[in-house]
Amino acid sequence: MTTYTILIILSGLVIFSYLFDLVASKTKIPSVLLLLMLGIGLRFLVDYLKIHTYNFLNILPTLGTVGLILIVFEGSLELKYDKNKNKIIKSAFLSALSILLLTIVVITFIIYQITHRDLYTCIANAVPFSVISSAIAIPSAAALNGKDKEFVIYESSFSDILGVIVFNFVVSNASVSAYSFVSLGFSTFLIVLLSAVACIVLLYIMGRLVHHIKFFLIIAILILVYAIGQSYHLSSLVLILSTGLFLNNVDTIQNAWFRGVFLYKNLTADLSQLYQLSAESAFILRTFFFVIFGFTMNLSELNDQPVLANGFFILASIYIIRLVCLRFFKKDSPIPFLYIAPRGLISILLYLNLPDSLKLPQVGTSFLFLVVLGSSIVMTLGITLSKRKAAEIRA
């Protein structure tokens, strides 16, 4: 395969992804579904032509991690804080936490019934299936009104962060003791402290940089700090979310000394450019991640009826638990939030980061693919039907 052939393929994927986004805005079909189908189609074509390919599973975790950082950062740069939003933030956090924990419990039971393995291994495998994917939820919420969109951004981001915290805790503690919770508290305090320092330092750097290349440097520093934190099992998504929120709301700080030292004339324009760069970079990485994930799927494994049945039970449990919890935390109406619970990038990343000793043959990537695909289809149908019903009521 020549250099020019590779360039044609890569540019073609980006063009298709752009077209898929246009289709998604008109039909409410998540572009992720179309990207997965494109990856599957490419796999059939490659197998038919008997073309030798690279083992793309080796680069999937890296692509996904950078994509997740940029998607959460992009979403947080859209959020403006005021005291009136405390209720939304509180309900989004409690919703994400309660749904995550209850879903882990139920899916652990399902996996135990499938595999009859020890409880610890079942819990570790249940966590990836229990986390809402902000990479899919945030773009899908674009058509919602302001408050509803903010609820989805906060809830899916909190779900990602809490999911990573729980995942790190489970993987690092085969046996739970008092020391485990002390260590969790210390690591949480450490990442909050690191986030505060990073926010101040990044803002200071942005105001002092005179080179025409500055935003990729900011993103590179964010990725560097995230990677260092994750290597020490810190939940670094807290840092990404807090940095975006801080930068987008820093103008509300009234302290005269702070404003004199850290705020500068072109801050608003710089934040607009930083948001645009994050959004477009996330678009590219999301494109390649989901196409590659679809490409690496072995669809023949989906012919297994027990896999299909167990996947259905997991999907059903996800939405039953979500409906019950949203009755408490979204009292006005759980629709269409009930359907916005996709599994995607974060679920795949957590599963790929499971130690080999904890991976179960009965709960493999094809099983994960089924849940990702099913939750995206449910979200598509749910949002479409709820919008149609709302239009009929208005008429």
C-alpha positions in Angstrom: 0.0 0.0 0.0 1.6 3.3 -1.1 1.7 6.6 0.8 -0.8 8.1 -1.6 -3.2 5.2 -1.1 -3.0 5.7 2.7 -3.6 9.5 2.3 -6.6 8.8 0.1 -8.1 6.4 2.7 -7.5 8.8 5.7 -8.9 11.9 3.9 -11.8 9.8 2.7 -12.7 8.7 6.2 -12.7 12.3 7.4 -15.0 13.3 4.5 -17.4 10.5 5.2 -17.4 11.4 8.9 -18.3 15.0 8.0 -21.1 13.7 5.8 -22.3 11.4 8.6 -22.5 14.4 11.0 -24.7 16.2 8.5 -26.9 13.1 8.2 -27.0 12.8 12.0 -28.2 16.5 12.4 -31.1 15.7 10.0 -32.0 12.2 11.0 -30.9 12.1 14.7 -29.0 8.9 13.8 -25.7 9.2 15.9 -22.7 9.5 13.6 -21.0 6.9 15.8 -23.4 4.2 14.4 -22.5 5.2 10.8 -18.8 5.2 11.6 -19.1 1.7 13.1 -20.9 0.5 10.0 -18.2 2.1 7.8 -15.5 0.2 9.8 -17.4 -3.1 9.4 -17.9 -2.5 5.7 -14.2 -1.7 5.3 -13.4 -5.0 7.1 -15.5 -7.0 4.7 -13.8 -5.2 1.8 -10.3 -5.9 3.1 -11.1 -9.5 3.7 -12.7 -9.9 0.3 -9.6 -8.4 -1.4 -7.3 -10.3 0.9 -5.3 -7.2 1.9 -2.9 -7.6 4.8 -3.5 -5.0 7.5 -1.9 -3.7 10.7 -3.2 -4.8 14.1 -5.2 -1.7 14.8 -6.1 -2.8 18.4 -2.6 -1.6 19.4 -3.4 2.0 18.7 -7.1 2.0 19.7 -6.5 2.9 23.4 -4.2 5.8 22.5 -6.7 7.2 20.0 -9.6 6.8 22.3 -7.8 8.4 25.3 -6.9 11.5 23.5 -10.3 11.7 21.9 -12.0 11.4 25.3 -9.8 14.2 26.7 -10.7 16.5 23.9 -14.4 15.7 24.0 -14.7 16.3 27.7 -12.6 19.5 27.4 -14.8 20.7 24.5 -18.0 20.0 26.4 -16.7 21.8 29.6 -15.7 24.9 27.5 -19.4 25.3 26.6 -20.6 25.5 30.2 -21.2 28.8 31.9 -21.7 28.6 35.7 -24.0 30.7 37.9 -25.6 30.0 41.2 -28.9 29.2 39.5 -27.3 26.1 38.0 -26.4 24.5 41.3 -29.6 22.5 41.1 -28.8 21.1 37.7 -25.2 20.3 38.7 -26.3 18.6 41.9 -29.0 16.5 40.2 -26.7 15.6 37.4 -24.0 14.4 39.8 -26.4 12.4 42.0 -28.1 10.9 38.9 -24.7 9.9 37.4 -23.5 8.4 40.8 -26.7 6.5 41.7 -27.2 5.1 38.1 -23.5 4.1 37.9 -23.5 2.2 41.2 -26.9 0.5 40.7 -26.0 -0.5 37.1 -22.7 -2.0 38.3 -24.5 -4.1 40.9 -27.1 -5.4 38.4 -24.6 -6.1 35.6 -22.3 -7.8 38.0 -25.1 -10.2 38.8 -25.7 -10.8 35.1 -22.1 -11.5 34.4 -21.9 -13.8 37.4 -24.8 -15.8 36.0 -23.0 -16.0 32.7 -19.6 -16.9 33.9 -19.9 -18.2 37.5 -16.5 -16.5 38.2 -15.6 -14.8 41.5 -17.4 -11.6 42.5 -14.3 -9.4 42.1 -13.7 -10.4 38.5 -17.4 -9.9 37.7 -17.4 -6.4 39.2 -14.3 -5.4 37.2 -16.0 -6.5 34.0 -19.3 -4.8 34.9 -17.8 -1.3 35.3 -17.1 -0.6 31.6 -20.7 -1.5 30.7 -22.1 0.9 33.4 -20.6 4.2 32.3 -22.4 6.6 30.0 -20.2 7.7 27.0 -19.9 11.5 26.9 -18.3 11.1 23.5 -21.7 10.1 22.1 -24.0 11.7 24.6 -22.7 15.3 24.3 -22.9 15.5 20.5 -26.4 13.9 20.7 -27.6 16.5 23.1 -26.9 19.4 20.6 -30.5 19.6 19.6 -31.8 20.0 23.2 -32.6 23.3 24.8 -29.9 25.0 27.0 -30.8 23.5 30.5 -31.4 20.0 29.1 -28.2 20.1 27.1 -26.2 21.2 30.2 -27.8 18.4 32.2 -26.6 15.8 29.6 -23.1 17.4 29.5 -22.7 17.4 33.3 -24.3 13.9 33.8 -22.3 12.2 31.1 -19.0 13.9 32.2 -19.7 13.0 35.8 -20.4 9.4 34.7 -17.1 9.2 32.9 -15.2 10.6 35.8 -16.9 8.5 38.5 -16.6 5.4 36.2 -12.9 5.9 35.9 -12.6 6.4 39.7 -14.5 3.2 40.4 -12.6 1.3 37.7 -9.2 2.4 39.2 -10.4 1.5 42.7 -11.6 -2.0 41.7 -8.5 -2.8 39.6 -6.1 -1.6 42.3 -7.9 -3.3 45.2 -8.4 -7.1 44.8 -9.4 -7.1 48.5 -11.0 -4.0 50.0 -9.8 -2.7 53.4 -9.9 0.6 55.3 -6.6 1.5 53.7 -8.3 1.2 50.2 -10.7 4.0 51.1 -8.0 6.1 52.7 -5.9 5.8 49.5 -9.0 6.7 47.4 -9.6 9.8 49.5 -6.0 10.8 49.2 -5.9 10.3 45.5 -9.1 12.3 45.1 -7.7 15.2 47.2 -4.5 15.0 45.1 -6.2 15.3 41.7 -8.4 18.2 43.0 -5.3 20.0 44.1 -3.5 19.2 40.9 -6.5 20.5 38.9 -6.5 23.8 40.8 -2.8 24.3 40.1 -3.1 23.3 36.5 -6.0 25.7 35.9 -4.0 28.7 37.3 -0.8 27.7 35.4 -2.5 27.2 32.1 -4.4 30.5 32.3 -1.1 32.2 33.2 0.7 30.6 30.2 -2.1 31.6 27.8 -1.8 35.2 28.8 2.0 35.2 28.4 2.5 33.3 25.2 3.4 35.5 22.3 4.2 32.8 19.8 1.5 32.3 17.1 1.3 28.6 18.0 -0.2 28.4 21.5 -3.4 26.2 21.5 -1.8 22.9 20.6 0.7 23.6 23.4 -2.1 24.1 25.9 -3.7 20.8 24.7 -0.4 19.0 24.8 0.2 20.2 28.5 -3.3 19.0 29.4 -2.7 15.6 27.8 0.7 15.4 29.5 -0.7 16.1 33.0 -3.6 13.7 32.3 -1.2 10.9 31.3 1.0 11.5 34.4 -2.1 11.4 36.6 -3.5 8.3 35.0 -0.1 6.5 35.3 -0.5 6.9 39.1 -4.1 5.8 39.0 -5.5 9.3 39.6 -8.8 10.2 38.0 -7.4 12.8 35.7 -10.7 13.5 33.8 -11.5 15.7 36.9 -8.6 17.9 35.8 -9.9 18.1 32.2 -13.5 19.0 33.2 -12.4 21.5 35.8 -9.9 23.2 33.5 -12.5 23.8 30.8 -15.1 25.0 33.4 -12.5 27.3 35.0 -11.3 28.9 31.7 -14.8 29.5 30.5 -15.9 31.1 33.7 -12.7 32.8 34.9 -14.2 36.3 33.9 -16.7 35.9 36.8 -13.9 36.1 39.4 -14.1 39.6 40.8 -10.8 39.7 42.9 -8.8 42.7 41.7 -5.4 41.1 42.1 -6.4 38.0 40.2 -8.0 39.9 37.4 -4.9 42.1 37.1 -2.4 39.2 37.0 -4.3 36.5 35.1 -6.9 38.1 32.9 -5.8 39.7 29.6 -7.4 41.5 26.7 -7.7 38.7 24.1 -8.9 36.0 26.6 -12.4 35.7 25.0 -11.0 35.4 21.5 -8.4 32.8 22.6 -11.0 30.7 24.4 -13.1 30.7 21.2 -10.2 29.5 19.2 -9.2 26.9 21.8 -12.8 25.6 21.7 -12.8 25.4 17.9 -9.4 23.6 17.9 -10.6 21.1 20.5 -13.9 20.4 18.7 -12.2 19.8 15.4 -9.4 17.6 16.9 -12.0 15.6 18.8 -13.9 15.1 15.5 -10.9 13.7 13.8 -9.9 11.3 16.7 -13.5 10.2 17.2 -13.7 9.4 13.4 -10.7 7.1 13.4 -11.5 5.5 16.8 -15.0 4.3 15.9 -14.0 3.3 12.3 -11.1 1.2 13.7 -13.3 -0.3 16.4 -15.9 -1.4 13.8 -13.0 -2.7 11.6 -11.7 -4.9 14.4 -15.0 -6.5 15.2 -15.5 -10.2 14.6 -19.2 -10.3 13.6 -19.4 -14.1 13.4 -19.3 -14.1 17.3 -22.6 -12.2 17.3 -24.4 -15.2 15.8 -24.1 -16.8 19.3 -27.7 -16.7 20.8 -26.5 -16.6 24.4 -24.4 -13.5 23.6 -27.5 -11.8 22.0 -29.7 -12.8 25.0 -27.2 -11.6 27.6 -26.6 -8.4 25.7 -30.4 -7.8 25.7 -30.6 -8.4 29.5 -27.7 -5.9 30.1 -29.4 -3.2 27.8 -32.8 -3.8 29.5 -31.2 -3.4 33.0 -29.5 -0.2 31.9 -32.7 1.5 30.9 -34.9 0.2 33.8 -32.4 1.5 36.4 -32.1 4.8 34.5 -35.9 5.2 34.5 -36.2 4.6 38.2 -33.3 7.0 39.1 -34.4 9.8 36.8 -37.8 9.8 38.5 -36.0 11.1 41.5 -33.4 13.4 39.9 -35.2 14.7 36.9 -38.7 15.1 38.3 -40.2 17.3 35.6 -39.8 14.7 32.8 -37.3 11.8 32.3 -37.9 12.0 28.5 -35.7 12.2 26.4 -33.0 11.8 29.1 -34.0 8.2 29.6 -32.7 7.3 26.1 -29.4 9.3 26.3 -27.4 6.6 28.0 -25.1 5.4 25.2 -22.1 3.1 25.8 -19.1 4.0 23.7 -15.6 5.4 23.8 -15.2 5.3 27.6 -16.6 1.8 27.9 -14.2 0.5 25.2 -11.2 2.2 26.8 -12.0 0.8 30.3 -12.5 -2.7 28.8 -9.2 -2.5 26.9 -7.4 -1.4 30.1 -8.6 -4.4 32.1 -5.6 -6.6 33.1 -5.5 -9.8 31.1 -6.0 -11.8 34.3 -9.5 -10.1 34.8 -10.8 -10.4 31.2 -13.5 -13.1 30.7 -13.8 -14.9 27.4 -17.7 -14.9 27.7 -17.6 -11.0 28.0 -15.3 -10.1 25.0 -15.1 -7.2 22.6 -18.0 -8.6 20.5 -20.2 -8.5 23.6 -19.1 -4.9 24.2 -19.8 -4.0 20.6 -23.3 -5.4 20.9 -24.1 -3.2 23.9 -22.5 -0.1 22.3 -24.5 -0.7 19.1 -27.7 -1.4 21.0 -27.5 1.6 23.3 -26.9 3.9 20.3 -29.9 2.4 18.4 -32.1 2.9 21.5 -30.9 6.5 21.9 -31.6 7.2 18.2 -35.1 5.7 18.3 -35.9 7.3 21.7 -34.9 10.8 20.7 -36.7 10.6 17.4 -40.0 9.3 18.9 -39.9 11.7 21.8 -39.4 14.7 19.4 -42.2 13.5 17.2 -44.5 13.1 20.2 -43.6 16.6 21.4 -44.4 18.0 18.0 -47.8 16.3 18.0 -48.7 17.7 21.4 -47.7 21.2 20.3 -49.9 20.8 17.1 
